[in-house]
Amino acid sequence: MALTPPLAETFTIANAIGLVAFALVGASKGIREEFDPFGVLVVGLVTAFGGGAMRDILVGRLPLSLQQLSNVGFALMGVALAILLSVLLETPDRHPISIGADAAGLAAFTTAGALVAVDTAVSPFGLVAVATINAVGGGAYADILLDRSPFILLRGFYASCAVLGGVAFWVVVAGGFGTGTAAIGCAITVFCTRSGAIHFGMGFSAVSTMVQYRDNF
């Protein structure tokens, strides 16, 4: 998949960050569930590649993970980091490193998806949709492998961060600024909103919240 300059360089950086970060997060979840080494590897790779594959299919392109061996290398790096953290830490999936990596991966993949969407000239709605799917698709697939409901359907402020990032990207481009500026704005929006949600405890379960609200009456 070849993007037109200057999108290509920005996309390459964002995609690499997302692959390493999400492979780390996915593999850490597999380790927590006591999967065997192959299972940990599969969950890590699915988390890293799932959203990007959905993105590329939506815009009519062969998934990038099947074209560039470097992508596999970045994902394997993330899996290796997860294994290292599991040796050094008792609960690596809940450590600030993993939580920060998840926020960084969400921001990076939202940005990468927005760049691909712009390159394929989709509508504003399409841009936000592709950016969001790129960001959360892999995690949804991983949750299915882990035999649980997708995180994005249960938590209050995760996919919403990607949506806001996609909107921010479109607003900046529509305002006449370049895609580089839009990419920075998108990444900052997603990372800050997700970090803020974690800090203020907004990663809550929507179902639990509704039950508590019901029980108060």
N, C-alpha and C positions, 0 to 999 in steps of 0.2 A: 504494500500500500504506500504510494508515494504522494505526500502532500506537497502543495506548491509552496515555494519560499515566500515569506519568512516563517510560514507556519511550521515547517518541518522540524526546525531546530527546537522550537518551543515545545512541540508535541513530543519529540524524542526525550527531552528532559522530564516532562510531566509523566510520560508513560513509564519511564524507568523508575522514577520515585514510586509511582503507584504499584508497579509490579513487585518491587522489593518489600514495600510496606504491607501490602495485602497478603503476599505469600507468607510473611512473618506472622501476621494476625491469624490467617487460616490454619497454618501449621501448629501454632500455639493452641488453638482450639482442639485440633486433633490430638495433641499431646495430652491436654487436660482430660479428654475422653478416653485416654489410654489406648488409642489406636496403635497398631503395629507400624513399623517404619514406612511400609508402603502406603498405609492408610493416611499417615501424617503427610506424606508427599502428595498424595492425591488431593486431599483437602486444601493444602497450601496452593497447589497449581490451579485448582478450580476457582479458589477465591481470587487468585491473581488474574486468570484468563477469562473467567465467565462473563464479566461485564463487557470487556473489550470485544469478545466474540459476538455478543448480542448486538453491540454497537455496529460492528462491521457488516453483519448480516442485514441490519436495518437500512444501511446506506448502500447495499448492493456490492460489498467488497469481500474478498476472501479474508477470513480472520488473520490479523497480523501475526498472531502466535504461530500460525502455520507457515509463515513466510520468512520470518527472521529468527535465526537461532539465538541471537543475542537476547531476545525476549525470554527464552527458556533459561538462559544464564542468569538474568536478573531475578527471575522467580526462584530458581534454585538457591541463589544467594539469600533470599528472604527465608526460605525453609531452613537453610543452614544456621542463620541467625536465631531462628526460633529454637532449634535444637540446642544451640549454645546457651541461650537464656534458660532453657529448661534444666540445664546442668547447674547453672549458677544460682537460679532463683527457685523458690518453692512454688509460687503461683505465677508463672511468666505471663499468662494471658491477662492477668489483672494488674500487672506492673505498669507504672507510668510510661515505660518505654513502649510497651505494646499499645497502650491507650493512645499515646502520642502518635505512634506509627499508623494507627487506624485513622486518626483525624487527618494526618498528612496524606495517607493513601486516598481518603475520600476527596480531599481537595485536589490532589494531582489527577485522579481519574475523572473528576467532574470537568476539570480544565481540558484534559485530553479529549474527552467526548465533545466538548463545545468546539474545540478546534477542528475536529473531523466534521462536525455538523456544518460549520461555516464553510469549510472547503468543499462540501457537497451541495452548498446553497439550499439548505432546507429552510422551512418557514421558522419564525420565532418559536412557535410551539414545538416544532421538530427539534430545534436546537436545545431547548430545555429538556425535552424528553430524552434525546440521545445522550446528553450530558448526565442526566440522572441515572439512566440505565447503565451507562458505562461505570458509574460510581458505585451502584448498589447491587448490580446483577450478580457479580461473583459471590458476594456475601450471601445472597439469597440461595444460590445453588449450594453453597457450602452448608448452610443451615439444613437443607433438605438431606444432604449426606450425613449430617449429624443427628438426623431423626428428630428435628424440632421445627416449629413454625418459624418462617423467615423473620429475622430480627426486625426488618423494616416494617412489618405489619403489626408489631407489638410495641415498639418504642416510639415515644412521643416526638423526638427531634433528631432524626438521623437522615432519612431520605429528604426531609424538608430542607436540610442544609444544602444538599446537592441542587435541589430546585432553586433555592435562593441564589446559589452560585451561577447556575445557568441563566437566570434572569439578570443577574449583575453583568454577566458577559455580554448579553444582548443589549442591555441598556448602554453600556460603554461603547459598543460598536455603533449602535444607532445614534449615539451622540457625536459621532464623527471621529472617534479616537481609533488608533490602530489595534490590531488583534493582540499585539504584545502587551499593550496596556490592559486590554480586556482580560487577557489570561491572568495577569497579575491580580487584577481586581476580583476575578472569579475565585482564584486560589485563596486569597486573603479572606474573602467573604465566607467560603466554606470552612476553612480552618478555624477562623475566629468564632463563627456561630456554633460549630461543633464543640470547640473547646469551652465556650461559654455554657453550652447546654450541659456538659459534663460537670463543670465547676458548680453550677447552680442546681444540679440534681434533676435536670430535665430529661434524662434518659430513662424515664419511667415507663412502666407498663400501662398502656391505655386501658386494658381490661381491668387491671387491679384498681386503677383510678376510678373507673366507672362503678365498680363494686363498692369501693369505699364511699363514694358519693351517694350511692343508693342506700347504704346502711346508715347513713346519717339522718335519714328521713323515715 
